Amino acid sequence: MSTLSQPPKDPVMLLSFVNTQLRDYYDSFNELADALAIDRRHTAEQLRSIGYEYDPATNQFV
């Protein structure tokens, strides 16, 4: 799927990366986290720090 071995550390870049992955490849945040072996809680906290929460209805951080 992604050519990156690690998601970006910058929260704004992380938001773009995660939402693009969710849009193009994964049906849920859990599926993305499992496939890329990323820590769900840490990633969600990073995105929450810039005001974004995962919305399962739209499968995006909004």
mmCIF file of the N, C-alpha and C atoms, coordinates in Angstrom:
data_MODEL
# 
_entry.id   MODEL 
# 
loop_
_atom_site.group_PDB 
_atom_site.id 
_atom_site.type_symbol 
_atom_site.label_atom_id 
_atom_site.label_alt_id 
_atom_site.label_comp_id 
_atom_site.label_asym_id 
_atom_site.label_entity_id 
_atom_site.label_seq_id 
_atom_site.pdbx_PDB_ins_code 
_atom_site.Cartn_x 
_atom_site.Cartn_y 
_atom_site.Cartn_z 
_atom_site.occupancy 
_atom_site.B_iso_or_equiv 
_atom_site.pdbx_formal_charge 
_atom_site.auth_seq_id 
_atom_site.auth_comp_id 
_atom_site.auth_asym_id 
_atom_site.auth_atom_id 
_atom_site.pdbx_PDB_model_num 
ATOM 1   N N  . MET A 1 1  ? 0.829   -1.176 0.000  1.00 0.00 ? 1  MET A N  1 
ATOM 2   C CA . MET A 1 1  ? 0.000   0.000  0.000  1.00 0.00 ? 1  MET A CA 1 
ATOM 3   C C  . MET A 1 1  ? 0.880   1.248  0.000  1.00 0.00 ? 1  MET A C  1 
ATOM 4   N N  . SER A 1 2  ? 1.300   1.680  1.164  1.00 0.00 ? 2  SER A N  1 
ATOM 5   C CA . SER A 1 2  ? 2.121   2.878  1.259  1.00 0.00 ? 2  SER A CA 1 
ATOM 6   C C  . SER A 1 2  ? 3.583   2.528  1.033  1.00 0.00 ? 2  SER A C  1 
ATOM 7   N N  . THR A 1 3  ? 4.322   3.474  0.478  1.00 0.00 ? 3  THR A N  1 
ATOM 8   C CA . THR A 1 3  ? 5.746   3.251  0.287  1.00 0.00 ? 3  THR A CA 1 
ATOM 9   C C  . THR A 1 3  ? 6.551   3.726  1.488  1.00 0.00 ? 3  THR A C  1 
ATOM 10  N N  . LEU A 1 4  ? 5.910   4.364  2.455  1.00 0.00 ? 4  LEU A N  1 
ATOM 11  C CA . LEU A 1 4  ? 6.602   4.828  3.653  1.00 0.00 ? 4  LEU A CA 1 
ATOM 12  C C  . LEU A 1 4  ? 6.730   3.678  4.643  1.00 0.00 ? 4  LEU A C  1 
ATOM 13  N N  . SER A 1 5  ? 7.901   3.581  5.281  1.00 0.00 ? 5  SER A N  1 
ATOM 14  C CA . SER A 1 5  ? 8.049   2.547  6.296  1.00 0.00 ? 5  SER A CA 1 
ATOM 15  C C  . SER A 1 5  ? 7.469   2.999  7.630  1.00 0.00 ? 5  SER A C  1 
ATOM 16  N N  . GLN A 1 6  ? 7.485   4.311  7.866  1.00 0.00 ? 6  GLN A N  1 
ATOM 17  C CA . GLN A 1 6  ? 6.915   4.887  9.084  1.00 0.00 ? 6  GLN A CA 1 
ATOM 18  C C  . GLN A 1 6  ? 6.040   6.071  8.701  1.00 0.00 ? 6  GLN A C  1 
ATOM 19  N N  . PRO A 1 7  ? 4.918   6.239  9.363  1.00 0.00 ? 7  PRO A N  1 
ATOM 20  C CA . PRO A 1 7  ? 4.098   7.428  9.108  1.00 0.00 ? 7  PRO A CA 1 
ATOM 21  C C  . PRO A 1 7  ? 4.857   8.694  9.506  1.00 0.00 ? 7  PRO A C  1 
ATOM 22  N N  . PRO A 1 8  ? 4.512   9.825  8.920  1.00 0.00 ? 8  PRO A N  1 
ATOM 23  C CA . PRO A 1 8  ? 5.181   11.085 9.281  1.00 0.00 ? 8  PRO A CA 1 
ATOM 24  C C  . PRO A 1 8  ? 5.012   11.394 10.771 1.00 0.00 ? 8  PRO A C  1 
ATOM 25  N N  . LYS A 1 9  ? 5.989   12.066 11.345 1.00 0.00 ? 9  LYS A N  1 
ATOM 26  C CA . LYS A 1 9  ? 5.921   12.440 12.757 1.00 0.00 ? 9  LYS A CA 1 
ATOM 27  C C  . LYS A 1 9  ? 5.171   13.752 12.957 1.00 0.00 ? 9  LYS A C  1 
ATOM 28  N N  . ASP A 1 10 ? 5.271   14.665 12.010 1.00 0.00 ? 10 ASP A N  1 
ATOM 29  C CA . ASP A 1 10 ? 4.558   15.938 12.102 1.00 0.00 ? 10 ASP A CA 1 
ATOM 30  C C  . ASP A 1 10 ? 3.052   15.669 12.052 1.00 0.00 ? 10 ASP A C  1 
ATOM 31  N N  . PRO A 1 11 ? 2.281   16.160 13.034 1.00 0.00 ? 11 PRO A N  1 
ATOM 32  C CA . PRO A 1 11 ? 0.851   15.852 13.084 1.00 0.00 ? 11 PRO A CA 1 
ATOM 33  C C  . PRO A 1 11 ? 0.066   16.270 11.834 1.00 0.00 ? 11 PRO A C  1 
ATOM 34  N N  . VAL A 1 12 ? 0.404   17.391 11.217 1.00 0.00 ? 12 VAL A N  1 
ATOM 35  C CA . VAL A 1 12 ? -0.325  17.822 10.019 1.00 0.00 ? 12 VAL A CA 1 
ATOM 36  C C  . VAL A 1 12 ? -0.025  16.895 8.848  1.00 0.00 ? 12 VAL A C  1 
ATOM 37  N N  . MET A 1 13 ? 1.223   16.516 8.706  1.00 0.00 ? 13 MET A N  1 
ATOM 38  C CA . MET A 1 13 ? 1.594   15.566 7.650  1.00 0.00 ? 13 MET A CA 1 
ATOM 39  C C  . MET A 1 13 ? 0.982   14.189 7.940  1.00 0.00 ? 13 MET A C  1 
ATOM 40  N N  . LEU A 1 14 ? 0.947   13.820 9.215  1.00 0.00 ? 14 LEU A N  1 
ATOM 41  C CA . LEU A 1 14 ? 0.342   12.556 9.622  1.00 0.00 ? 14 LEU A CA 1 
ATOM 42  C C  . LEU A 1 14 ? -1.135  12.541 9.249  1.00 0.00 ? 14 LEU A C  1 
ATOM 43  N N  . LEU A 1 15 ? -1.830  13.634 9.492  1.00 0.00 ? 15 LEU A N  1 
ATOM 44  C CA . LEU A 1 15 ? -3.243  13.732 9.135  1.00 0.00 ? 15 LEU A CA 1 
ATOM 45  C C  . LEU A 1 15 ? -3.443  13.470 7.650  1.00 0.00 ? 15 LEU A C  1 
ATOM 46  N N  . SER A 1 16 ? -2.663  14.129 6.825  1.00 0.00 ? 16 SER A N  1 
ATOM 47  C CA . SER A 1 16 ? -2.767  13.949 5.386  1.00 0.00 ? 16 SER A CA 1 
ATOM 48  C C  . SER A 1 16 ? -2.478  12.502 4.989  1.00 0.00 ? 16 SER A C  1 
ATOM 49  N N  . PHE A 1 17 ? -1.416  11.947 5.545  1.00 0.00 ? 17 PHE A N  1 
ATOM 50  C CA . PHE A 1 17 ? -1.045  10.561 5.258  1.00 0.00 ? 17 PHE A CA 1 
ATOM 51  C C  . PHE A 1 17 ? -2.155  9.588  5.642  1.00 0.00 ? 17 PHE A C  1 
ATOM 52  N N  . VAL A 1 18 ? -2.634  9.702  6.890  1.00 0.00 ? 18 VAL A N  1 
ATOM 53  C CA . VAL A 1 18 ? -3.644  8.768  7.389  1.00 0.00 ? 18 VAL A CA 1 
ATOM 54  C C  . VAL A 1 18 ? -4.937  8.890  6.586  1.00 0.00 ? 18 VAL A C  1 
ATOM 55  N N  . ASN A 1 19 ? -5.409  10.098 6.357  1.00 0.00 ? 19 ASN A N  1 
ATOM 56  C CA . ASN A 1 19 ? -6.658  10.254 5.615  1.00 0.00 ? 19 ASN A CA 1 
ATOM 57  C C  . ASN A 1 19 ? -6.535  9.774  4.172  1.00 0.00 ? 19 ASN A C  1 
ATOM 58  N N  . THR A 1 20 ? -5.381  9.976  3.563  1.00 0.00 ? 20 THR A N  1 
ATOM 59  C CA . THR A 1 20 ? -5.168  9.461  2.205  1.00 0.00 ? 20 THR A CA 1 
ATOM 60  C C  . THR A 1 20 ? -5.185  7.938  2.206  1.00 0.00 ? 20 THR A C  1 
ATOM 61  N N  . GLN A 1 21 ? -4.507  7.331  3.174  1.00 0.00 ? 21 GLN A N  1 
ATOM 62  C CA . GLN A 1 21 ? -4.509  5.877  3.276  1.00 0.00 ? 21 GLN A CA 1 
ATOM 63  C C  . GLN A 1 21 ? -5.925  5.335  3.499  1.00 0.00 ? 21 GLN A C  1 
ATOM 64  N N  . LEU A 1 22 ? -6.670  5.999  4.384  1.00 0.00 ? 22 LEU A N  1 
ATOM 65  C CA . LEU A 1 22 ? -8.047  5.573  4.655  1.00 0.00 ? 22 LEU A CA 1 
ATOM 66  C C  . LEU A 1 22 ? -8.906  5.702  3.406  1.00 0.00 ? 22 LEU A C  1 
ATOM 67  N N  . ARG A 1 23 ? -8.748  6.779  2.687  1.00 0.00 ? 23 ARG A N  1 
ATOM 68  C CA . ARG A 1 23 ? -9.545  6.991  1.474  1.00 0.00 ? 23 ARG A CA 1 
ATOM 69  C C  . ARG A 1 23 ? -9.202  5.969  0.396  1.00 0.00 ? 23 ARG A C  1 
ATOM 70  N N  . ASP A 1 24 ? -7.925  5.708  0.213  1.00 0.00 ? 24 ASP A N  1 
ATOM 71  C CA . ASP A 1 24 ? -7.494  4.908  -0.932 1.00 0.00 ? 24 ASP A CA 1 
ATOM 72  C C  . ASP A 1 24 ? -7.375  3.412  -0.683 1.00 0.00 ? 24 ASP A C  1 
ATOM 73  N N  . TYR A 1 25 ? -7.123  3.007  0.575  1.00 0.00 ? 25 TYR A N  1 
ATOM 74  C CA . TYR A 1 25 ? -6.776  1.604  0.792  1.00 0.00 ? 25 TYR A CA 1 
ATOM 75  C C  . TYR A 1 25 ? -7.510  0.870  1.908  1.00 0.00 ? 25 TYR A C  1 
ATOM 76  N N  . TYR A 1 26 ? -7.963  1.563  2.936  1.00 0.00 ? 26 TYR A N  1 
ATOM 77  C CA . TYR A 1 26 ? -8.458  0.872  4.131  1.00 0.00 ? 26 TYR A CA 1 
ATOM 78  C C  . TYR A 1 26 ? -9.889  1.252  4.460  1.00 0.00 ? 26 TYR A C  1 
ATOM 79  N N  . ASP A 1 27 ? -10.649 0.273  4.948  1.00 0.00 ? 27 ASP A N  1 
ATOM 80  C CA . ASP A 1 27 ? -12.051 0.482  5.294  1.00 0.00 ? 27 ASP A CA 1 
ATOM 81  C C  . ASP A 1 27 ? -12.254 1.005  6.709  1.00 0.00 ? 27 ASP A C  1 
ATOM 82  N N  . SER A 1 28 ? -11.183 1.033  7.512  1.00 0.00 ? 28 SER A N  1 
ATOM 83  C CA . SER A 1 28 ? -11.300 1.540  8.877  1.00 0.00 ? 28 SER A CA 1 
ATOM 84  C C  . SER A 1 28 ? -9.919  1.921  9.404  1.00 0.00 ? 28 SER A C  1 
ATOM 85  N N  . PHE A 1 29 ? -9.922  2.728  10.458 1.00 0.00 ? 29 PHE A N  1 
ATOM 86  C CA . PHE A 1 29 ? -8.674  3.098  11.112 1.00 0.00 ? 29 PHE A CA 1 
ATOM 87  C C  . PHE A 1 29 ? -8.005  1.868  11.717 1.00 0.00 ? 29 PHE A C  1 
ATOM 88  N N  . ASN A 1 30 ? -8.789  0.962  12.281 1.00 0.00 ? 30 ASN A N  1 
ATOM 89  C CA . ASN A 1 30 ? -8.224  -0.267 12.850 1.00 0.00 ? 30 ASN A CA 1 
ATOM 90  C C  . ASN A 1 30 ? -7.514  -1.087 11.784 1.00 0.00 ? 30 ASN A C  1 
ATOM 91  N N  . GLU A 1 31 ? -8.122  -1.200 10.612 1.00 0.00 ? 31 GLU A N  1 
ATOM 92  C CA . GLU A 1 31 ? -7.514  -1.951 9.514  1.00 0.00 ? 31 GLU A CA 1 
ATOM 93  C C  . GLU A 1 31 ? -6.189  -1.303 9.087  1.00 0.00 ? 31 GLU A C  1 
ATOM 94  N N  . LEU A 1 32 ? -6.185  0.013  8.970  1.00 0.00 ? 32 LEU A N  1 
ATOM 95  C CA . LEU A 1 32 ? -4.961  0.735  8.618  1.00 0.00 ? 32 LEU A CA 1 
ATOM 96  C C  . LEU A 1 32 ? -3.882  0.490  9.670  1.00 0.00 ? 32 LEU A C  1 
ATOM 97  N N  . ALA A 1 33 ? -4.230  0.641  10.927 1.00 0.00 ? 33 ALA A N  1 
ATOM 98  C CA . ALA A 1 33 ? -3.253  0.472  12.012 1.00 0.00 ? 33 ALA A CA 1 
ATOM 99  C C  . ALA A 1 33 ? -2.670  -0.944 12.017 1.00 0.00 ? 33 ALA A C  1 
ATOM 100 N N  . ASP A 1 34 ? -3.518  -1.935 11.809 1.00 0.00 ? 34 ASP A N  1 
ATOM 101 C CA . ASP A 1 34 ? -3.038  -3.320 11.766 1.00 0.00 ? 34 ASP A CA 1 
ATOM 102 C C  . ASP A 1 34 ? -2.101  -3.536 10.581 1.00 0.00 ? 34 ASP A C  1 
ATOM 103 N N  . ALA A 1 35 ? -2.509  -3.056 9.417  1.00 0.00 ? 35 ALA A N  1 
ATOM 104 C CA . ALA A 1 35 ? -1.724  -3.278 8.195  1.00 0.00 ? 35 ALA A CA 1 
ATOM 105 C C  . ALA A 1 35 ? -0.370  -2.581 8.249  1.00 0.00 ? 35 ALA A C  1 
ATOM 106 N N  . LEU A 1 36 ? -0.326  -1.396 8.821  1.00 0.00 ? 36 LEU A N  1 
ATOM 107 C CA . LEU A 1 36 ? 0.920   -0.626 8.860  1.00 0.00 ? 36 LEU A CA 1 
ATOM 108 C C  . LEU A 1 36 ? 1.661   -0.763 10.181 1.00 0.00 ? 36 LEU A C  1 
ATOM 109 N N  . ALA A 1 37 ? 1.107   -1.560 11.092 1.00 0.00 ? 37 ALA A N  1 
ATOM 110 C CA . ALA A 1 37 ? 1.714   -1.790 12.413 1.00 0.00 ? 37 ALA A CA 1 
ATOM 111 C C  . ALA A 1 37 ? 1.999   -0.473 13.128 1.00 0.00 ? 37 ALA A C  1 
ATOM 112 N N  . ILE A 1 38 ? 0.974   0.385  13.180 1.00 0.00 ? 38 ILE A N  1 
ATOM 113 C CA . ILE A 1 38 ? 1.118   1.639  13.925 1.00 0.00 ? 38 ILE A CA 1 
ATOM 114 C C  . ILE A 1 38 ? 0.277   1.567  15.193 1.00 0.00 ? 38 ILE A C  1 
ATOM 115 N N  . ASP A 1 39 ? 0.697   2.308  16.185 1.00 0.00 ? 39 ASP A N  1 
ATOM 116 C CA . ASP A 1 39 ? 0.008   2.351  17.469 1.00 0.00 ? 39 ASP A CA 1 
ATOM 117 C C  . ASP A 1 39 ? -1.243  3.223  17.333 1.00 0.00 ? 39 ASP A C  1 
ATOM 118 N N  . ARG A 1 40 ? -2.419  2.604  17.440 1.00 0.00 ? 40 ARG A N  1 
ATOM 119 C CA . ARG A 1 40 ? -3.684  3.329  17.275 1.00 0.00 ? 40 ARG A CA 1 
ATOM 120 C C  . ARG A 1 40 ? -3.799  4.502  18.239 1.00 0.00 ? 40 ARG A C  1 
ATOM 121 N N  . ARG A 1 41 ? -3.546  4.216  19.512 1.00 0.00 ? 41 ARG A N  1 
ATOM 122 C CA . ARG A 1 41 ? -3.734  5.236  20.543 1.00 0.00 ? 41 ARG A CA 1 
ATOM 123 C C  . ARG A 1 41 ? -2.793  6.425  20.330 1.00 0.00 ? 41 ARG A C  1 
ATOM 124 N N  . HIS A 1 42 ? -1.531  6.135  20.083 1.00 0.00 ? 42 HIS A N  1 
ATOM 125 C CA . HIS A 1 42 ? -0.558  7.209  19.878 1.00 0.00 ? 42 HIS A CA 1 
ATOM 126 C C  . HIS A 1 42 ? -0.913  8.046  18.649 1.00 0.00 ? 42 HIS A C  1 
ATOM 127 N N  . THR A 1 43 ? -1.283  7.389  17.569 1.00 0.00 ? 43 THR A N  1 
ATOM 128 C CA . THR A 1 43 ? -1.641  8.101  16.342 1.00 0.00 ? 43 THR A CA 1 
ATOM 129 C C  . THR A 1 43 ? -2.878  8.958  16.566 1.00 0.00 ? 43 THR A C  1 
ATOM 130 N N  . ALA A 1 44 ? -3.897  8.393  17.205 1.00 0.00 ? 44 ALA A N  1 
ATOM 131 C CA . ALA A 1 44 ? -5.116  9.156  17.491 1.00 0.00 ? 44 ALA A CA 1 
ATOM 132 C C  . ALA A 1 44 ? -4.804  10.345 18.401 1.00 0.00 ? 44 ALA A C  1 
ATOM 133 N N  . GLU A 1 45 ? -3.919  10.167 19.381 1.00 0.00 ? 45 GLU A N  1 
ATOM 134 C CA . GLU A 1 45 ? -3.538  11.273 20.273 1.00 0.00 ? 45 GLU A CA 1 
ATOM 135 C C  . GLU A 1 45 ? -2.817  12.378 19.511 1.00 0.00 ? 45 GLU A C  1 
ATOM 136 N N  . GLN A 1 46 ? -1.927  11.995 18.596 1.00 0.00 ? 46 GLN A N  1 
ATOM 137 C CA . GLN A 1 46 ? -1.227  12.994 17.789 1.00 0.00 ? 46 GLN A CA 1 
ATOM 138 C C  . GLN A 1 46 ? -2.217  13.819 16.973 1.00 0.00 ? 46 GLN A C  1 
ATOM 139 N N  . LEU A 1 47 ? -3.198  13.149 16.387 1.00 0.00 ? 47 LEU A N  1 
ATOM 140 C CA . LEU A 1 47 ? -4.178  13.856 15.563 1.00 0.00 ? 47 LEU A CA 1 
ATOM 141 C C  . LEU A 1 47 ? -5.156  14.654 16.422 1.00 0.00 ? 47 LEU A C  1 
ATOM 142 N N  . ARG A 1 48 ? -5.468  14.157 17.598 1.00 0.00 ? 48 ARG A N  1 
ATOM 143 C CA . ARG A 1 48 ? -6.313  14.891 18.526 1.00 0.00 ? 48 ARG A CA 1 
ATOM 144 C C  . ARG A 1 48 ? -5.622  16.189 18.972 1.00 0.00 ? 48 ARG A C  1 
ATOM 145 N N  . SER A 1 49 ? -4.294  16.163 19.043 1.00 0.00 ? 49 SER A N  1 
ATOM 146 C CA . SER A 1 49 ? -3.544  17.343 19.479 1.00 0.00 ? 49 SER A CA 1 
ATOM 147 C C  . SER A 1 49 ? -3.691  18.514 18.509 1.00 0.00 ? 49 SER A C  1 
ATOM 148 N N  . ILE A 1 50 ? -4.097  18.234 17.267 1.00 0.00 ? 50 ILE A N  1 
ATOM 149 C CA . ILE A 1 50 ? -4.343  19.310 16.301 1.00 0.00 ? 50 ILE A CA 1 
ATOM 150 C C  . ILE A 1 50 ? -5.836  19.431 15.981 1.00 0.00 ? 50 ILE A C  1 
ATOM 151 N N  . GLY A 1 51 ? -6.664  18.809 16.831 1.00 0.00 ? 51 GLY A N  1 
ATOM 152 C CA . GLY A 1 51 ? -8.104  19.000 16.736 1.00 0.00 ? 51 GLY A CA 1 
ATOM 153 C C  . GLY A 1 51 ? -8.867  18.029 15.858 1.00 0.00 ? 51 GLY A C  1 
ATOM 154 N N  . TYR A 1 52 ? -8.302  16.870 15.571 1.00 0.00 ? 52 TYR A N  1 
ATOM 155 C CA . TYR A 1 52 ? -8.968  15.896 14.707 1.00 0.00 ? 52 TYR A CA 1 
ATOM 156 C C  . TYR A 1 52 ? -9.293  14.623 15.464 1.00 0.00 ? 52 TYR A C  1 
ATOM 157 N N  . GLU A 1 53 ? -10.472 14.079 15.176 1.00 0.00 ? 53 GLU A N  1 
ATOM 158 C CA . GLU A 1 53 ? -10.931 12.813 15.754 1.00 0.00 ? 53 GLU A CA 1 
ATOM 159 C C  . GLU A 1 53 ? -11.351 11.903 14.607 1.00 0.00 ? 53 GLU A C  1 
ATOM 160 N N  . TYR A 1 54 ? -11.210 10.607 14.816 1.00 0.00 ? 54 TYR A N  1 
ATOM 161 C CA . TYR A 1 54 ? -11.636 9.650  13.792 1.00 0.00 ? 54 TYR A CA 1 
ATOM 162 C C  . TYR A 1 54 ? -13.156 9.564  13.761 1.00 0.00 ? 54 TYR A C  1 
ATOM 163 N N  . ASP A 1 55 ? -13.721 9.653  12.568 1.00 0.00 ? 55 ASP A N  1 
ATOM 164 C CA . ASP A 1 55 ? -15.158 9.506  12.357 1.00 0.00 ? 55 ASP A CA 1 
ATOM 165 C C  . ASP A 1 55 ? -15.384 8.248  11.521 1.00 0.00 ? 55 ASP A C  1 
ATOM 166 N N  . PRO A 1 56 ? -15.856 7.166  12.163 1.00 0.00 ? 56 PRO A N  1 
ATOM 167 C CA . PRO A 1 56 ? -16.047 5.916  11.411 1.00 0.00 ? 56 PRO A CA 1 
ATOM 168 C C  . PRO A 1 56 ? -17.075 6.034  10.287 1.00 0.00 ? 56 PRO A C  1 
ATOM 169 N N  . ALA A 1 57 ? -18.037 6.933  10.427 1.00 0.00 ? 57 ALA A N  1 
ATOM 170 C CA . ALA A 1 57 ? -19.076 7.087  9.388  1.00 0.00 ? 57 ALA A CA 1 
ATOM 171 C C  . ALA A 1 57 ? -18.478 7.564  8.074  1.00 0.00 ? 57 ALA A C  1 
ATOM 172 N N  . THR A 1 58 ? -17.452 8.416  8.172  1.00 0.00 ? 58 THR A N  1 
ATOM 173 C CA . THR A 1 58 ? -16.806 8.913  6.948  1.00 0.00 ? 58 THR A CA 1 
ATOM 174 C C  . THR A 1 58 ? -15.447 8.273  6.717  1.00 0.00 ? 58 THR A C  1 
ATOM 175 N N  . ASN A 1 59 ? -14.986 7.463  7.669  1.00 0.00 ? 59 ASN A N  1 
ATOM 176 C CA . ASN A 1 59 ? -13.687 6.809  7.601  1.00 0.00 ? 59 ASN A CA 1 
ATOM 177 C C  . ASN A 1 59 ? -12.568 7.821  7.372  1.00 0.00 ? 59 ASN A C  1 
ATOM 178 N N  . GLN A 1 60 ? -12.624 8.907  8.127  1.00 0.00 ? 60 GLN A N  1 
ATOM 179 C CA . GLN A 1 60 ? -11.623 9.971  8.030  1.00 0.00 ? 60 GLN A CA 1 
ATOM 180 C C  . GLN A 1 60 ? -11.426 10.607 9.411  1.00 0.00 ? 60 GLN A C  1 
ATOM 181 N N  . PHE A 1 61 ? -10.289 11.229 9.588  1.00 0.00 ? 61 PHE A N  1 
ATOM 182 C CA . PHE A 1 61 ? -10.111 12.089 10.751 1.00 0.00 ? 61 PHE A CA 1 
ATOM 183 C C  . PHE A 1 61 ? -10.611 13.459 10.360 1.00 0.00 ? 61 PHE A C  1 
ATOM 184 N N  . VAL A 1 62 ? -11.571 13.950 11.137 1.00 0.00 ? 62 VAL A N  1 
ATOM 185 C CA . VAL A 1 62 ? -12.208 15.243 10.826 1.00 0.00 ? 62 VAL A CA 1 
ATOM 186 C C  . VAL A 1 62 ? -12.163 16.159 12.030 1.00 0.00 ? 62 VAL A C  1 
# 
